[in-house]
């Protein structure tokens, strides 16, 4: 392994390309059924060790051990961070969100009755991206919907041709404490921010007279859509690598019939860097990330979707480590040189995380 390339942050020279930088084997690729995600399999798949195991089962015992980053305060923050994502149903609506009150600014106006005429889809893309930035999206890209990435158990009407893909930056210091609870809080906060962004963007589109389907991890595979929309490339750790934040983002998307001009995919050498780096695989406590020099088409477990040339992550091992840890883990994000290039620190102790003021 070339230690210089691993220790020094890679310099991203981004170029726009004509087609997404991934290789597909059409004989193996199929639409993934969402019931095979590792989280769904916990509830129904008795054939694997994680069946009926919840990763919060050991939390009380973990807190009692007194390990830094695993206190009652740390877990209180981690669990609180998910509240908007888990409680705000409107964040993932496919229809206009029902209001508990009537905002004075829109009394008597039903914006959904007429469509705003759009002569220039590319200009509308500019407006759309600015709106997403206003609501909190760190990165925004637009692509045409490749239906290979829809879950097999989901049906989306043909009129939904465009996808707005948004990335939400996660707190750098929080992620840098991984696998401790502040990192889980950074993840949860990313998902809760996602719900607000989706709600705002969905209503923006509906107020123009068009339709919006707001999605988090549901409905379709987010990472290939993000690649199609020009937000980044796939890394060894199975995550989207962005030039701006590395893998330290959460993804959400909106399917819409709003006329938009798509972005081109990008390439900045992620595959070549990951071939030599391997730091995420070396640091993975679950031993879930491949150490192979080259990517391949060989899936490692039922929760992988075969057919793409990549390093397949054994997410079963990943989930079982979460059960030991009492919460999710972000170490493969923390140690990624593409993340370190944009973070304040490569590593932050839980004490340092709390003592920022």
C-alpha positions as CSV (number, residue, x, y, z in Angstrom):
1,X,0.0,0.0,0.0
2,X,1.3,3.5,-0.8
3,X,1.3,5.2,2.6
4,X,1.9,8.6,1.1
5,X,-1.3,8.5,-0.9
6,X,-3.2,7.3,2.2
7,X,-1.8,9.9,4.6
8,X,-2.1,12.8,2.2
9,X,-5.6,14.0,1.2
10,X,-6.2,13.3,-2.5
11,X,-6.5,16.3,-4.8
12,X,-9.8,16.0,-6.6
13,X,-9.5,17.1,-10.2
14,X,-13.1,16.9,-11.2
15,X,-14.2,16.5,-14.8
16,X,-17.6,16.1,-16.4
17,X,-18.1,13.0,-18.4
18,X,-20.7,11.8,-20.9
19,X,-21.9,8.7,-19.0
20,X,-21.8,7.5,-15.4
21,X,-18.4,6.1,-14.3
22,X,-19.6,2.6,-13.4
23,X,-19.6,-0.7,-15.2
24,X,-22.8,-2.8,-15.4
25,X,-23.2,-6.5,-16.3
26,X,-26.7,-6.6,-17.8
27,X,-26.9,-10.4,-17.4
28,X,-26.6,-10.0,-13.6
29,X,-28.2,-6.6,-12.9
30,X,-31.8,-6.6,-11.6
31,X,-33.9,-4.2,-9.6
32,X,-33.3,-4.7,-5.9
33,X,-36.2,-5.7,-3.7
34,X,-36.3,-3.5,-0.6
35,X,-37.2,-6.4,1.6
36,X,-33.5,-7.5,1.2
37,X,-32.1,-4.5,2.8
38,X,-30.3,-5.6,5.9
39,X,-32.7,-3.6,8.2
40,X,-35.7,-5.3,6.7
41,X,-34.1,-8.7,6.9
42,X,-33.6,-8.3,10.7
43,X,-37.4,-8.6,10.9
44,X,-38.1,-11.6,8.5
45,X,-34.9,-13.5,7.5
46,X,-34.3,-16.2,10.0
47,X,-31.5,-17.6,7.9
48,X,-28.9,-15.1,9.2
49,X,-27.4,-14.3,12.6
50,X,-28.9,-10.8,12.8
51,X,-32.5,-12.0,12.7
52,X,-34.5,-10.2,15.4
53,X,-31.3,-8.5,16.8
54,X,-31.8,-4.8,17.5
55,X,-28.7,-2.7,17.8
56,X,-30.0,-0.9,20.9
57,X,-30.4,-4.1,22.9
58,X,-27.1,-3.6,24.8
59,X,-27.3,0.1,25.3
60,X,-28.1,0.0,29.1
61,X,-25.1,-2.3,29.7
62,X,-22.9,-0.2,27.5
63,X,-23.7,3.0,29.4
64,X,-23.0,1.2,32.7
65,X,-19.5,0.4,31.4
66,X,-18.6,4.1,31.5
67,X,-16.7,4.2,28.3
68,X,-16.1,7.8,26.9
69,X,-18.5,8.5,24.1
70,X,-21.1,6.0,25.4
71,X,-22.6,7.8,28.3
72,X,-26.3,8.6,29.0
73,X,-25.7,12.1,27.6
74,X,-24.1,10.7,24.4
75,X,-26.9,8.3,23.8
76,X,-29.5,11.0,24.6
77,X,-28.0,13.1,21.8
78,X,-27.8,10.2,19.3
79,X,-31.4,9.2,19.8
80,X,-32.7,12.8,19.7
81,X,-30.9,13.5,16.4
82,X,-33.4,11.2,14.6
83,X,-36.6,12.8,15.8
84,X,-37.5,14.9,12.8
85,X,-36.7,12.1,10.4
86,X,-38.7,9.5,12.4
87,X,-41.6,11.8,13.5
88,X,-42.2,14.1,10.6
89,X,-44.3,12.2,8.1
90,X,-44.5,15.1,5.7
91,X,-40.8,14.8,5.0
92,X,-41.5,11.7,2.9
93,X,-44.8,12.6,1.4
94,X,-45.8,11.7,-2.2
95,X,-48.7,14.3,-2.0
96,X,-49.2,17.8,-0.8
97,X,-48.5,17.9,2.9
98,X,-51.5,18.5,5.2
99,X,-51.2,21.5,7.4
100,X,-52.2,21.8,11.0
101,X,-52.9,25.5,10.5
102,X,-53.4,27.9,7.6
103,X,-50.5,30.2,6.8
104,X,-51.7,33.7,6.3
105,X,-49.4,34.2,3.3
106,X,-51.3,31.7,1.2
107,X,-55.0,32.3,2.2
108,X,-57.2,31.8,-0.9
109,X,-54.5,30.5,-3.2
110,X,-54.2,26.9,-4.3
111,X,-50.9,26.9,-6.2
112,X,-51.5,23.3,-7.4
113,X,-54.4,24.3,-9.7
114,X,-52.2,25.6,-12.5
115,X,-48.8,24.7,-13.9
116,X,-46.1,27.3,-14.2
117,X,-45.0,27.4,-17.8
118,X,-41.3,26.4,-18.2
119,X,-39.6,27.4,-21.4
120,X,-36.1,26.6,-20.3
121,X,-35.6,23.4,-18.2
122,X,-32.0,24.3,-17.6
123,X,-32.9,27.6,-16.0
124,X,-35.5,25.8,-13.9
125,X,-32.7,23.5,-12.7
126,X,-30.8,26.6,-11.5
127,X,-33.9,27.8,-9.6
128,X,-34.4,24.3,-8.2
129,X,-30.8,24.0,-7.0
130,X,-31.0,27.4,-5.3
131,X,-34.1,26.4,-3.5
132,X,-32.5,23.2,-2.3
133,X,-29.5,25.1,-1.0
134,X,-31.8,27.5,0.8
135,X,-33.6,24.6,2.5
136,X,-30.2,23.1,3.6
137,X,-28.9,20.8,0.9
138,X,-25.1,20.9,0.8
139,X,-25.0,19.5,-2.8
140,X,-27.6,19.2,-5.5
141,X,-27.6,17.3,-8.8
142,X,-30.2,16.4,-11.4
143,X,-30.5,13.4,-13.6
144,X,-33.0,11.5,-15.7
145,X,-34.5,8.5,-13.9
146,X,-32.8,5.3,-14.7
147,X,-35.5,2.8,-13.6
148,X,-32.8,0.1,-13.0
149,X,-32.3,1.9,-9.6
150,X,-35.9,1.7,-8.5
151,X,-36.7,-0.9,-5.9
152,X,-38.4,-3.9,-7.5
153,X,-41.4,-3.6,-5.2
154,X,-42.0,0.1,-6.1
155,X,-44.0,1.4,-9.0
156,X,-43.4,5.0,-10.2
157,X,-45.6,6.4,-13.0
158,X,-43.7,7.1,-16.3
159,X,-44.3,10.8,-16.1
160,X,-41.8,11.1,-13.3
161,X,-38.8,11.4,-15.6
162,X,-36.4,13.6,-13.5
163,X,-34.7,13.1,-10.2
164,X,-33.3,15.8,-7.9
165,X,-30.6,14.3,-5.7
166,X,-29.4,16.1,-2.7
167,X,-26.5,15.5,-0.3
168,X,-26.5,16.7,3.3
169,X,-23.1,17.2,4.9
170,X,-22.8,15.5,8.3
171,X,-21.1,17.2,11.3
172,X,-17.3,16.7,10.8
173,X,-16.4,16.6,14.5
174,X,-19.2,14.2,15.3
175,X,-18.2,11.8,12.6
176,X,-14.6,12.0,13.8
177,X,-15.6,10.4,17.1
178,X,-16.8,7.2,15.4
179,X,-17.7,4.6,16.6
180,X,-18.8,6.6,19.6
181,X,-22.3,8.0,20.0
182,X,-21.6,11.6,18.8
183,X,-21.0,10.0,15.4
184,X,-24.4,8.4,15.5
185,X,-25.8,11.8,16.4
186,X,-24.2,13.3,13.3
187,X,-25.8,10.6,11.2
188,X,-29.2,11.1,12.7
189,X,-29.0,14.8,12.4
190,X,-28.2,14.3,8.7
191,X,-31.4,12.3,8.3
192,X,-33.5,14.8,10.2
193,X,-32.2,17.6,8.1
194,X,-33.0,15.5,5.0
195,X,-36.7,15.4,6.1
196,X,-36.9,19.2,6.3
197,X,-35.2,19.6,2.9
198,X,-37.4,17.1,1.2
199,X,-40.6,18.7,2.6
200,X,-39.5,22.2,1.5
201,X,-38.5,21.0,-2.0
202,X,-41.6,18.9,-2.4
203,X,-43.9,21.9,-1.6
204,X,-41.8,24.2,-3.9
205,X,-42.4,21.8,-6.8
206,X,-46.1,21.4,-6.0
207,X,-46.5,25.2,-5.7
208,X,-45.4,25.3,-9.4
209,X,-48.2,22.9,-10.3
210,X,-46.1,19.8,-10.7
211,X,-45.8,16.6,-8.7
212,X,-43.1,15.4,-6.3
213,X,-42.2,12.1,-4.7
214,X,-40.0,12.7,-1.7
215,X,-37.6,9.9,-0.7
216,X,-34.9,9.1,1.8
217,X,-33.4,5.7,1.6
218,X,-36.7,4.3,0.4
219,X,-38.1,3.9,-3.2
220,X,-34.8,3.6,-5.0
221,X,-31.1,3.2,-4.6
222,X,-29.7,6.6,-3.7
223,X,-26.0,6.1,-4.6
224,X,-26.3,5.2,-8.3
225,X,-28.8,8.1,-8.7
226,X,-26.3,10.5,-7.0
227,X,-23.6,9.2,-9.4
228,X,-25.9,9.8,-12.4
229,X,-26.7,13.3,-11.1
230,X,-23.0,14.2,-10.9
231,X,-22.5,14.3,-7.2
232,X,-19.6,11.9,-6.9
233,X,-18.3,8.4,-7.4
234,X,-18.6,5.1,-5.6
235,X,-15.8,4.3,-3.1
236,X,-14.4,1.0,-1.7
237,X,-16.5,1.6,1.4
238,X,-19.7,1.2,-0.6
239,X,-20.5,4.9,-0.2
240,X,-20.8,7.9,-2.5
241,X,-17.5,9.9,-2.4
242,X,-18.0,13.6,-3.2
243,X,-15.2,16.0,-4.1
244,X,-16.4,18.4,-1.4
245,X,-16.9,16.2,1.6
246,X,-15.8,12.7,0.7
247,X,-18.3,10.2,2.0
248,X,-19.4,12.4,4.9
249,X,-22.9,13.0,3.4
250,X,-26.4,11.6,3.6
251,X,-28.5,11.3,0.4
252,X,-32.1,12.0,-0.4
253,X,-34.0,12.5,-3.7
254,X,-37.2,13.7,-5.3
255,X,-38.8,12.2,-8.3
256,X,-40.7,14.8,-10.3
257,X,-42.4,15.7,-13.6
258,X,-41.1,19.2,-13.3
259,X,-39.1,19.9,-16.5
260,X,-35.4,20.1,-15.6
261,X,-32.1,20.0,-17.4
262,X,-29.9,17.1,-16.2
263,X,-26.3,17.4,-15.0
264,X,-23.5,15.2,-16.3
265,X,-21.7,12.6,-14.2
266,X,-18.3,13.4,-12.8
267,X,-15.0,11.6,-12.4
268,X,-12.1,12.5,-10.2
269,X,-10.1,9.3,-9.7
270,X,-11.9,7.6,-6.8
271,X,-11.5,4.1,-8.2
272,X,-7.8,4.5,-8.7
273,X,-7.3,6.0,-5.3
274,X,-9.3,3.3,-3.5
275,X,-7.4,0.6,-5.3
276,X,-4.2,1.7,-3.4
277,X,-5.6,3.3,-0.2
278,X,-7.6,0.5,1.6
279,X,-7.7,2.5,4.8
280,X,-11.4,2.0,5.3
281,X,-11.0,-1.7,5.0
282,X,-8.1,-1.8,7.4
283,X,-9.9,0.2,10.0
284,X,-13.3,-1.5,9.7
285,X,-13.9,-3.3,13.1
286,X,-16.6,-5.4,11.4
287,X,-14.1,-6.7,8.7
288,X,-16.9,-5.9,6.3
289,X,-15.0,-4.0,3.6
290,X,-13.1,-5.8,0.8
291,X,-9.3,-5.7,0.7
292,X,-9.2,-6.9,-2.9
293,X,-7.0,-4.8,-5.2
294,X,-9.6,-4.7,-7.9
295,X,-13.4,-4.4,-7.8
296,X,-15.5,-7.3,-9.1
297,X,-19.0,-8.5,-9.6
298,X,-19.1,-10.9,-6.7
299,X,-21.8,-10.1,-4.1
300,X,-21.0,-11.0,-0.5
301,X,-24.4,-11.4,1.0
302,X,-28.2,-11.2,0.2
303,X,-28.3,-7.5,0.9
304,X,-26.0,-6.7,-2.0
305,X,-27.4,-6.0,-5.4
306,X,-25.3,-7.9,-8.0
307,X,-24.6,-6.6,-11.5
308,X,-22.3,-3.6,-10.8
309,X,-18.5,-3.7,-10.8
310,X,-17.5,-2.6,-7.3
311,X,-16.1,-3.6,-4.0
312,X,-19.1,-5.3,-2.3
313,X,-19.5,-4.6,1.4
314,X,-20.6,-7.4,3.7
315,X,-23.4,-5.4,5.4
316,X,-24.4,-8.4,7.5
317,X,-21.1,-8.1,9.3
318,X,-21.6,-4.3,9.5
319,X,-25.0,-4.7,11.2
320,X,-23.8,-7.3,13.6
321,X,-21.0,-4.9,14.7
322,X,-23.6,-2.2,15.2
323,X,-25.4,-4.6,17.6
324,X,-22.2,-4.9,19.7
325,X,-21.6,-1.2,19.6
326,X,-25.1,-0.2,20.6
327,X,-25.5,2.2,17.6
328,X,-24.4,2.7,14.0
329,X,-20.7,3.1,13.1
330,X,-19.1,5.7,10.7
331,X,-15.5,4.7,10.9
332,X,-15.2,4.0,7.2
333,X,-16.3,7.6,6.7
334,X,-14.1,9.0,9.4
335,X,-10.8,7.5,8.1
336,X,-11.5,8.2,4.4
337,X,-8.8,10.6,3.1
338,X,-11.5,12.3,1.0
339,X,-13.3,13.1,4.2
340,X,-10.2,14.2,6.1
341,X,-9.4,16.7,3.3
342,X,-12.6,18.6,4.3
343,X,-12.9,17.9,8.0
344,X,-11.3,20.1,10.8
345,X,-9.7,17.0,12.4
346,X,-9.2,13.4,11.4
347,X,-10.0,12.2,14.9
348,X,-11.9,13.8,17.7
349,X,-12.4,12.4,21.2
350,X,-15.9,12.4,22.7
351,X,-14.5,14.9,25.3
352,X,-13.2,17.2,22.6
353,X,-16.6,17.0,20.9
354,X,-18.5,18.2,23.9
355,X,-15.9,20.9,24.8
356,X,-16.2,23.1,21.8
357,X,-17.7,26.0,23.7
